Amino acid sequence: MQDPRTRRAFMAEGTIGAAALAAIGAGPDEGSGGKTAYLCVTCGTQFAETARPPERCPICDDERQYVPPEGQQWTTMEAYRRTHKVIIKPEEPGLHSINAEPKAGIGQRAFLIQTAEGNVLWDCIPPLDPPTVARIKELGGIAEIAISHPHYYTSMVEWSRAFGGAPIHIHEAERPWVMRPDPAVQFWGGETKPLRGGLKLVRTGGHFTGYQVLHWPAGAEGRGVLMAGDQPQVCMDPSQVSFMYSYPNYIPLDGPTIRHVMSCLEPLRYDRLYGAFFVRGKGIIPTGAQAVVARSAGRYLKAIGA
Protein backbone atom coordinates (compact mmCIF):
# COMPACT_ATOMS: atom_id res chain seq x y z
CA MET A 1 0.00 0.00 0.00
CA GLN A 2 1.06 3.59 -0.56
CA ASP A 3 3.10 5.08 2.29
CA PRO A 4 0.79 7.61 4.00
CA ARG A 5 3.60 10.09 4.52
CA THR A 6 3.63 12.96 2.06
CA ARG A 7 6.36 14.00 -0.34
CA ARG A 8 7.06 17.03 1.86
CA ALA A 9 7.57 14.83 4.91
CA PHE A 10 10.10 12.71 3.05
CA MET A 11 11.92 15.79 1.79
CA ALA A 12 12.10 17.25 5.29
CA GLU A 13 13.66 14.21 6.89
CA GLY A 14 17.21 15.11 5.97
CA THR A 15 19.98 15.04 3.37
CA ILE A 16 23.06 13.00 2.69
CA GLY A 17 26.58 14.36 2.93
CA ALA A 18 28.97 15.59 0.30
CA ALA A 19 31.09 12.48 0.73
CA ALA A 20 28.27 10.33 -0.62
CA LEU A 21 27.97 12.65 -3.60
CA ALA A 22 31.63 12.31 -4.38
CA ALA A 23 31.33 8.55 -4.20
CA ILE A 24 28.78 8.46 -6.99
CA GLY A 25 30.18 11.39 -8.97
CA ALA A 26 27.10 13.60 -8.66
CA GLY A 27 27.18 17.23 -7.60
CA PRO A 28 25.37 20.45 -8.44
CA ASP A 29 25.05 21.16 -12.16
CA GLU A 30 27.13 24.03 -13.47
CA GLY A 31 25.38 27.38 -13.39
CA SER A 32 22.79 26.19 -10.88
CA GLY A 33 23.72 28.61 -8.11
CA GLY A 34 24.71 25.72 -5.87
CA LYS A 35 21.40 23.89 -6.29
CA THR A 36 20.35 21.13 -8.62
CA ALA A 37 17.36 18.96 -9.36
CA TYR A 38 18.79 15.62 -8.27
CA LEU A 39 17.66 12.35 -9.83
CA CYS A 40 17.37 9.01 -8.06
CA VAL A 41 19.77 6.56 -9.69
CA THR A 42 17.46 3.57 -9.19
CA CYS A 43 14.17 4.91 -10.54
CA GLY A 44 15.27 8.08 -12.35
CA THR A 45 12.85 10.36 -10.49
CA GLN A 46 13.92 14.01 -10.48
CA PHE A 47 13.34 16.12 -7.37
CA ALA A 48 12.92 19.85 -6.84
CA GLU A 49 16.18 21.82 -6.78
CA THR A 50 18.12 21.65 -3.51
CA ALA A 51 21.69 22.28 -2.38
CA ARG A 52 22.01 18.62 -1.43
CA PRO A 53 19.95 15.63 -2.50
CA PRO A 54 17.15 14.31 -0.31
CA GLU A 55 18.05 11.43 1.94
CA ARG A 56 15.36 9.15 0.57
CA CYS A 57 13.32 8.59 -2.56
CA PRO A 58 9.65 7.98 -1.74
CA ILE A 59 9.17 6.25 -5.11
CA CYS A 60 11.81 3.63 -4.23
CA ASP A 61 10.75 3.37 -0.57
CA ASP A 62 7.30 2.29 -1.71
CA GLU A 63 6.70 -1.49 -1.84
CA ARG A 64 6.17 -1.38 -5.61
CA GLN A 65 9.80 -0.35 -6.10
CA TYR A 66 12.98 -0.89 -4.05
CA VAL A 67 16.15 0.66 -2.68
CA PRO A 68 19.10 -1.45 -3.85
CA PRO A 69 21.43 -3.15 -1.34
CA GLU A 70 24.05 -0.46 -2.02
CA GLY A 71 21.65 2.14 -0.62
CA GLN A 72 20.10 5.31 -1.98
CA GLN A 73 22.17 7.04 -4.67
CA TRP A 74 21.73 10.22 -6.69
CA THR A 75 22.86 11.67 -9.98
CA THR A 76 22.31 14.82 -12.05
CA MET A 77 21.25 15.67 -15.58
CA GLU A 78 24.78 16.82 -16.36
CA ALA A 79 26.14 13.47 -15.23
CA TYR A 80 23.65 11.68 -17.50
CA ARG A 81 24.84 13.78 -20.43
CA ARG A 82 28.39 12.53 -19.85
CA THR A 83 27.49 8.86 -19.52
CA HIS A 84 24.33 8.26 -21.59
CA LYS A 85 22.94 8.94 -25.00
CA VAL A 86 19.38 8.98 -26.24
CA ILE A 87 18.40 6.86 -29.22
CA ILE A 88 15.31 7.85 -31.21
CA LYS A 89 14.05 5.36 -33.75
CA PRO A 90 10.90 4.92 -35.84
CA GLU A 91 8.49 2.16 -34.79
CA GLU A 92 5.71 2.72 -37.31
CA PRO A 93 4.33 5.73 -39.24
CA GLY A 94 3.70 8.49 -36.73
CA LEU A 95 5.51 6.79 -33.85
CA HIS A 96 9.09 6.95 -32.58
CA SER A 97 10.53 5.26 -29.50
CA ILE A 98 12.96 7.15 -27.25
CA ASN A 99 15.52 5.01 -25.44
CA ALA A 100 18.42 5.71 -23.07
CA GLU A 101 21.68 3.84 -23.61
CA PRO A 102 22.95 2.43 -21.32
CA LYS A 103 19.95 1.78 -19.10
CA ALA A 104 18.85 4.80 -17.05
CA GLY A 105 16.63 4.41 -14.01
CA ILE A 106 14.21 1.53 -14.43
CA GLY A 107 15.10 1.18 -18.10
CA GLN A 108 11.79 2.04 -19.73
CA ARG A 109 11.40 3.80 -23.05
CA ALA A 110 9.26 6.76 -24.03
CA PHE A 111 7.33 7.33 -27.25
CA LEU A 112 6.66 10.32 -29.49
CA ILE A 113 3.28 10.15 -31.24
CA GLN A 114 2.95 12.52 -34.19
CA THR A 115 -0.43 14.00 -35.03
CA ALA A 116 -1.60 16.77 -37.34
CA GLU A 117 -2.57 18.76 -34.24
CA GLY A 118 0.81 18.43 -32.53
CA ASN A 119 2.94 15.68 -31.03
CA VAL A 120 2.40 13.87 -27.74
CA LEU A 121 5.19 12.42 -25.59
CA TRP A 122 4.05 9.23 -23.89
CA ASP A 123 5.99 8.25 -20.78
CA CYS A 124 9.43 9.68 -20.06
CA ILE A 125 13.09 8.73 -19.58
CA PRO A 126 15.60 10.44 -17.27
CA PRO A 127 18.29 11.71 -19.70
CA LEU A 128 17.71 14.72 -21.95
CA ASP A 129 20.39 16.53 -23.94
CA PRO A 130 20.59 19.17 -26.70
CA PRO A 131 20.91 16.67 -29.60
CA THR A 132 17.73 14.92 -28.39
CA VAL A 133 15.86 18.22 -28.21
CA ALA A 134 17.05 19.14 -31.70
CA ARG A 135 15.99 15.79 -33.19
CA ILE A 136 12.55 15.92 -31.60
CA LYS A 137 12.07 19.45 -32.90
CA GLU A 138 12.85 18.09 -36.38
CA LEU A 139 10.02 15.61 -35.82
CA GLY A 140 7.61 18.40 -34.87
CA GLY A 141 8.39 19.00 -31.20
CA ILE A 142 6.22 18.13 -28.21
CA ALA A 143 2.85 19.79 -27.62
CA GLU A 144 1.63 17.59 -24.75
CA ILE A 145 3.08 15.03 -22.34
CA ALA A 146 1.25 12.16 -20.65
CA ILE A 147 2.83 9.59 -18.35
CA SER A 148 1.38 6.26 -17.30
CA HIS A 149 2.41 6.25 -13.63
CA PRO A 150 4.93 7.63 -11.10
CA HIS A 151 7.75 5.19 -11.93
CA TYR A 152 8.14 7.02 -15.26
CA TYR A 153 7.73 10.65 -14.18
CA THR A 154 11.56 10.91 -14.08
CA SER A 155 12.68 14.26 -15.57
CA MET A 156 9.29 15.20 -17.05
CA VAL A 157 9.68 18.84 -16.00
CA GLU A 158 12.98 19.11 -17.92
CA TRP A 159 11.25 17.68 -21.01
CA SER A 160 8.36 20.10 -20.66
CA ARG A 161 10.61 23.13 -20.30
CA ALA A 162 12.69 22.09 -23.30
CA PHE A 163 9.53 22.30 -25.41
CA GLY A 164 8.03 25.57 -24.28
CA GLY A 165 6.32 24.36 -21.12
CA ALA A 166 4.30 21.58 -22.75
CA PRO A 167 1.51 20.52 -20.37
CA ILE A 168 2.06 17.25 -18.47
CA HIS A 169 -1.17 15.31 -17.98
CA ILE A 170 -1.24 13.20 -14.81
CA HIS A 171 -4.25 11.80 -13.00
CA GLU A 172 -5.05 13.67 -9.79
CA ALA A 173 -4.82 10.45 -7.76
CA GLU A 174 -1.04 10.54 -8.29
CA ARG A 175 -0.52 14.07 -6.99
CA PRO A 176 1.49 12.88 -3.91
CA TRP A 177 4.04 11.16 -6.15
CA VAL A 178 5.11 14.27 -8.07
CA MET A 179 8.54 15.00 -6.59
CA ARG A 180 9.23 18.12 -8.66
CA PRO A 181 6.15 20.35 -8.73
CA ASP A 182 5.83 22.67 -11.71
CA PRO A 183 3.06 24.73 -13.35
CA ALA A 184 3.30 22.45 -16.40
CA VAL A 185 1.97 19.51 -14.36
CA GLN A 186 -1.78 19.47 -14.95
CA PHE A 187 -3.81 17.03 -12.87
CA TRP A 188 -7.03 15.72 -14.33
CA GLY A 189 -9.95 13.88 -12.74
CA GLY A 190 -12.47 11.34 -13.89
CA GLU A 191 -11.97 8.25 -16.01
CA THR A 192 -10.99 9.51 -19.49
CA LYS A 193 -9.32 12.60 -20.92
CA PRO A 194 -9.10 13.50 -24.63
CA LEU A 195 -5.78 14.72 -26.01
CA ARG A 196 -4.94 16.24 -29.37
CA GLY A 197 -5.02 14.17 -32.54
CA GLY A 198 -7.81 11.88 -31.34
CA LEU A 199 -5.70 10.41 -28.53
CA LYS A 200 -7.34 9.54 -25.23
CA LEU A 201 -6.10 8.85 -21.71
CA VAL A 202 -7.96 6.15 -19.80
CA ARG A 203 -7.56 5.75 -16.07
CA THR A 204 -7.54 2.03 -15.32
CA GLY A 205 -6.14 1.95 -11.78
CA GLY A 206 -4.35 -1.24 -10.79
CA HIS A 207 -0.60 -0.83 -10.60
CA PHE A 208 -1.29 2.68 -9.22
CA THR A 209 -4.64 4.23 -8.29
CA GLY A 210 -4.35 6.79 -11.06
CA TYR A 211 -2.64 4.52 -13.56
CA GLN A 212 -3.44 5.61 -17.12
CA VAL A 213 -3.04 4.12 -20.56
CA LEU A 214 -3.07 6.00 -23.87
CA HIS A 215 -5.34 4.96 -26.74
CA TRP A 216 -4.18 5.92 -30.24
CA PRO A 217 -7.02 5.05 -32.63
CA ALA A 218 -5.11 6.03 -35.78
CA GLY A 219 -2.14 3.79 -34.99
CA ALA A 220 -1.43 0.43 -36.63
CA GLU A 221 -2.76 1.68 -39.97
CA GLY A 222 -6.04 2.67 -38.36
CA ARG A 223 -6.60 -0.56 -36.44
CA GLY A 224 -5.77 1.15 -33.15
CA VAL A 225 -2.87 1.04 -30.69
CA LEU A 226 -2.78 0.76 -26.91
CA MET A 227 0.20 2.48 -25.30
CA ALA A 228 0.27 0.40 -22.13
CA GLY A 229 3.40 1.36 -20.20
CA ASP A 230 3.56 -1.28 -17.43
CA GLN A 231 -0.05 -2.44 -17.56
CA PRO A 232 -0.88 -4.68 -19.32
CA GLN A 233 2.79 -5.67 -19.16
CA VAL A 234 4.17 -7.44 -22.22
CA CYS A 235 5.70 -10.74 -21.10
CA MET A 236 8.92 -12.31 -22.36
CA ASP A 237 6.56 -14.30 -24.59
CA PRO A 238 4.74 -11.48 -26.41
CA SER A 239 1.67 -13.65 -26.89
CA GLN A 240 0.97 -12.99 -23.21
CA VAL A 241 0.62 -10.00 -20.90
CA SER A 242 0.36 -9.74 -17.13
CA PHE A 243 -0.81 -7.37 -14.42
CA MET A 244 1.00 -6.73 -11.13
CA TYR A 245 0.88 -4.38 -8.16
CA SER A 246 4.67 -4.70 -7.86
CA TYR A 247 6.82 -6.21 -10.60
CA PRO A 248 10.21 -6.27 -8.81
CA ASN A 249 8.69 -7.54 -5.56
CA TYR A 250 6.20 -9.97 -7.18
CA ILE A 251 3.05 -8.64 -5.54
CA PRO A 252 0.00 -9.57 -7.64
CA LEU A 253 -3.16 -7.58 -8.14
CA ASP A 254 -6.38 -9.07 -6.79
CA GLY A 255 -9.33 -10.32 -8.80
CA PRO A 256 -11.66 -7.30 -8.44
CA THR A 257 -8.86 -4.96 -9.51
CA ILE A 258 -8.09 -7.02 -12.63
CA ARG A 259 -11.78 -7.05 -13.55
CA HIS A 260 -11.90 -3.27 -13.16
CA VAL A 261 -8.83 -2.81 -15.36
CA MET A 262 -10.42 -5.01 -18.03
CA SER A 263 -13.71 -3.12 -17.83
CA CYS A 264 -11.74 0.04 -18.65
CA LEU A 265 -9.86 -1.56 -21.57
CA GLU A 266 -12.68 -3.52 -23.18
CA PRO A 267 -14.43 -0.53 -24.85
CA LEU A 268 -11.19 0.46 -26.62
CA ARG A 269 -10.48 -0.79 -30.13
CA TYR A 270 -6.83 -1.71 -30.64
CA ASP A 271 -4.93 -4.32 -32.61
CA ARG A 272 -1.39 -3.43 -31.48
CA LEU A 273 0.11 -2.84 -28.04
CA TYR A 274 3.38 -1.14 -27.09
CA GLY A 275 4.90 -1.78 -23.67
CA ALA A 276 7.57 0.09 -21.79
CA PHE A 277 10.41 -2.42 -22.22
CA PHE A 278 12.04 -3.58 -25.44
CA VAL A 279 13.61 -6.48 -23.53
CA ARG A 280 10.17 -8.05 -23.00
CA GLY A 281 9.15 -9.62 -26.30
CA LYS A 282 10.63 -6.59 -28.10
CA GLY A 283 8.03 -4.54 -26.23
CA ILE A 284 5.25 -5.04 -28.75
CA ILE A 285 2.28 -7.21 -29.56
CA PRO A 286 2.14 -6.39 -33.28
CA THR A 287 -1.33 -7.72 -33.98
CA GLY A 288 -4.23 -9.32 -32.15
CA ALA A 289 -3.33 -7.45 -28.95
CA GLN A 290 -6.87 -7.00 -27.69
CA ALA A 291 -7.46 -10.76 -27.78
CA VAL A 292 -4.09 -11.38 -26.09
CA VAL A 293 -5.04 -9.04 -23.25
CA ALA A 294 -8.45 -10.66 -22.75
CA ARG A 295 -7.01 -14.18 -22.82
CA SER A 296 -4.21 -13.24 -20.44
CA ALA A 297 -6.60 -11.64 -17.98
CA GLY A 298 -8.64 -14.84 -17.91
CA ARG A 299 -5.52 -16.88 -17.31
CA TYR A 300 -4.44 -14.53 -14.51
CA LEU A 301 -7.79 -14.71 -12.75
CA LYS A 302 -7.76 -18.51 -12.96
CA ALA A 303 -4.22 -18.65 -11.56
CA ILE A 304 -5.11 -16.62 -8.46
CA GLY A 305 -8.38 -18.48 -7.96
CA ALA A 306 -10.55 -15.46 -8.63
C-alpha positions in Angstrom: 0.0 0.0 0.0 1.1 3.6 -0.6 3.1 5.1 2.3 0.8 7.6 4.0 3.6 10.1 4.5 3.6 13.0 2.1 6.4 14.0 -0.3 7.1 17.0 1.9 7.6 14.8 4.9 10.1 12.7 3.1 11.9 15.8 1.8 12.1 17.3 5.3 13.7 14.2 6.9 17.2 15.1 6.0 20.0 15.0 3.4 23.1 13.0 2.7 26.6 14.4 2.9 29.0 15.6 0.3 31.1 12.5 0.7 28.3 10.3 -0.6 28.0 12.7 -3.6 31.6 12.3 -4.4 31.3 8.5 -4.2 28.8 8.5 -7.0 30.2 11.4 -9.0 27.1 13.6 -8.7 27.2 17.2 -7.6 25.4 20.5 -8.4 25.0 21.2 -12.2 27.1 24.0 -13.5 25.4 27.4 -13.4 22.8 26.2 -10.9 23.7 28.6 -8.1 24.7 25.7 -5.9 21.4 23.9 -6.3 20.4 21.1 -8.6 17.4 19.0 -9.4 18.8 15.6 -8.3 17.7 12.4 -9.8 17.4 9.0 -8.1 19.8 6.6 -9.7 17.5 3.6 -9.2 14.2 4.9 -10.5 15.3 8.1 -12.4 12.9 10.4 -10.5 13.9 14.0 -10.5 13.3 16.1 -7.4 12.9 19.8 -6.8 16.2 21.8 -6.8 18.1 21.7 -3.5 21.7 22.3 -2.4 22.0 18.6 -1.4 20.0 15.6 -2.5 17.1 14.3 -0.3 18.0 11.4 1.9 15.4 9.2 0.6 13.3 8.6 -2.6 9.6 8.0 -1.7 9.2 6.2 -5.1 11.8 3.6 -4.2 10.8 3.4 -0.6 7.3 2.3 -1.7 6.7 -1.5 -1.8 6.2 -1.4 -5.6 9.8 -0.3 -6.1 13.0 -0.9 -4.1 16.1 0.7 -2.7 19.1 -1.4 -3.8 21.4 -3.2 -1.3 24.1 -0.5 -2.0 21.7 2.1 -0.6 20.1 5.3 -2.0 22.2 7.0 -4.7 21.7 10.2 -6.7 22.9 11.7 -10.0 22.3 14.8 -12.1 21.3 15.7 -15.6 24.8 16.8 -16.4 26.1 13.5 -15.2 23.7 11.7 -17.5 24.8 13.8 -20.4 28.4 12.5 -19.8 27.5 8.9 -19.5 24.3 8.3 -21.6 22.9 8.9 -25.0 19.4 9.0 -26.2 18.4 6.9 -29.2 15.3 7.9 -31.2 14.0 5.4 -33.8 10.9 4.9 -35.8 8.5 2.2 -34.8 5.7 2.7 -37.3 4.3 5.7 -39.2 3.7 8.5 -36.7 5.5 6.8 -33.8 9.1 7.0 -32.6 10.5 5.3 -29.5 13.0 7.1 -27.3 15.5 5.0 -25.4 18.4 5.7 -23.1 21.7 3.8 -23.6 23.0 2.4 -21.3 19.9 1.8 -19.1 18.9 4.8 -17.0 16.6 4.4 -14.0 14.2 1.5 -14.4 15.1 1.2 -18.1 11.8 2.0 -19.7 11.4 3.8 -23.0 9.3 6.8 -24.0 7.3 7.3 -27.3 6.7 10.3 -29.5 3.3 10.1 -31.2 3.0 12.5 -34.2 -0.4 14.0 -35.0 -1.6 16.8 -37.3 -2.6 18.8 -34.2 0.8 18.4 -32.5 2.9 15.7 -31.0 2.4 13.9 -27.7 5.2 12.4 -25.6 4.1 9.2 -23.9 6.0 8.3 -20.8 9.4 9.7 -20.1 13.1 8.7 -19.6 15.6 10.4 -17.3 18.3 11.7 -19.7 17.7 14.7 -21.9 20.4 16.5 -23.9 20.6 19.2 -26.7 20.9 16.7 -29.6 17.7 14.9 -28.4 15.9 18.2 -28.2 17.1 19.1 -31.7 16.0 15.8 -33.2 12.6 15.9 -31.6 12.1 19.5 -32.9 12.9 18.1 -36.4 10.0 15.6 -35.8 7.6 18.4 -34.9 8.4 19.0 -31.2 6.2 18.1 -28.2 2.9 19.8 -27.6 1.6 17.6 -24.8 3.1 15.0 -22.3 1.3 12.2 -20.7 2.8 9.6 -18.3 1.4 6.3 -17.3 2.4 6.3 -13.6 4.9 7.6 -11.1 7.8 5.2 -11.9 8.1 7.0 -15.3 7.7 10.6 -14.2 11.6 10.9 -14.1 12.7 14.3 -15.6 9.3 15.2 -17.0 9.7 18.8 -16.0 13.0 19.1 -17.9 11.2 17.7 -21.0 8.4 20.1 -20.7 10.6 23.1 -20.3 12.7 22.1 -23.3 9.5 22.3 -25.4 8.0 25.6 -24.3 6.3 24.4 -21.1 4.3 21.6 -22.7 1.5 20.5 -20.4 2.1 17.2 -18.5 -1.2 15.3 -18.0 -1.2 13.2 -14.8 -4.3 11.8 -13.0 -5.0 13.7 -9.8 -4.8 10.4 -7.8 -1.0 10.5 -8.3 -0.5 14.1 -7.0 1.5 12.9 -3.9 4.0 11.2 -6.1 5.1 14.3 -8.1 8.5 15.0 -6.6 9.2 18.1 -8.7 6.1 20.3 -8.7 5.8 22.7 -11.7 3.1 24.7 -13.4 3.3 22.5 -16.4 2.0 19.5 -14.4 -1.8 19.5 -15.0 -3.8 17.0 -12.9 -7.0 15.7 -14.3 -9.9 13.9 -12.7 -12.5 11.3 -13.9 -12.0 8.2 -16.0 -11.0 9.5 -19.5 -9.3 12.6 -20.9 -9.1 13.5 -24.6 -5.8 14.7 -26.0 -4.9 16.2 -29.4 -5.0 14.2 -32.5 -7.8 11.9 -31.3 -5.7 10.4 -28.5 -7.3 9.5 -25.2 -6.1 8.8 -21.7 -8.0 6.1 -19.8 -7.6 5.7 -16.1 -7.5 2.0 -15.3 -6.1 1.9 -11.8 -4.3 -1.2 -10.8 -0.6 -0.8 -10.6 -1.3 2.7 -9.2 -4.6 4.2 -8.3 -4.4 6.8 -11.1 -2.6 4.5 -13.6 -3.4 5.6 -17.1 -3.0 4.1 -20.6 -3.1 6.0 -23.9 -5.3 5.0 -26.7 -4.2 5.9 -30.2 -7.0 5.1 -32.6 -5.1 6.0 -35.8 -2.1 3.8 -35.0 -1.4 0.4 -36.6 -2.8 1.7 -40.0 -6.0 2.7 -38.4 -6.6 -0.6 -36.4 -5.8 1.1 -33.1 -2.9 1.0 -30.7 -2.8 0.8 -26.9 0.2 2.5 -25.3 0.3 0.4 -22.1 3.4 1.4 -20.2 3.6 -1.3 -17.4 -0.1 -2.4 -17.6 -0.9 -4.7 -19.3 2.8 -5.7 -19.2 4.2 -7.4 -22.2 5.7 -10.7 -21.1 8.9 -12.3 -22.4 6.6 -14.3 -24.6 4.7 -11.5 -26.4 1.7 -13.6 -26.9 1.0 -13.0 -23.2 0.6 -10.0 -20.9 0.4 -9.7 -17.1 -0.8 -7.4 -14.4 1.0 -6.7 -11.1 0.9 -4.4 -8.2 4.7 -4.7 -7.9 6.8 -6.2 -10.6 10.2 -6.3 -8.8 8.7 -7.5 -5.6 6.2 -10.0 -7.2 3.1 -8.6 -5.5 0.0 -9.6 -7.6 -3.2 -7.6 -8.1 -6.4 -9.1 -6.8 -9.3 -10.3 -8.8 -11.7 -7.3 -8.4 -8.9 -5.0 -9.5 -8.1 -7.0 -12.6 -11.8 -7.1 -13.5 -11.9 -3.3 -13.2 -8.8 -2.8 -15.4 -10.4 -5.0 -18.0 -13.7 -3.1 -17.8 -11.7 0.0 -18.7 -9.9 -1.6 -21.6 -12.7 -3.5 -23.2 -14.4 -0.5 -24.8 -11.2 0.5 -26.6 -10.5 -0.8 -30.1 -6.8 -1.7 -30.6 -4.9 -4.3 -32.6 -1.4 -3.4 -31.5 0.1 -2.8 -28.0 3.4 -1.1 -27.1 4.9 -1.8 -23.7 7.6 0.1 -21.8 10.4 -2.4 -22.2 12.0 -3.6 -25.4 13.6 -6.5 -23.5 10.2 -8.1 -23.0 9.2 -9.6 -26.3 10.6 -6.6 -28.1 8.0 -4.5 -26.2 5.3 -5.0 -28.8 2.3 -7.2 -29.6 2.1 -6.4 -33.3 -1.3 -7.7 -34.0 -4.2 -9.3 -32.2 -3.3 -7.5 -28.9 -6.9 -7.0 -27.7 -7.5 -10.8 -27.8 -4.1 -11.4 -26.1 -5.0 -9.0 -23.2 -8.4 -10.7 -22.8 -7.0 -14.2 -22.8 -4.2 -13.2 -20.4 -6.6 -11.6 -18.0 -8.6 -14.8 -17.9 -5.5 -16.9 -17.3 -4.4 -14.5 -14.5 -7.8 -14.7 -12.7 -7.8 -18.5 -13.0 -4.2 -18.7 -11.6 -5.1 -16.6 -8.5 -8.4 -18.5 -8.0 -10.5 -15.5 -8.6 
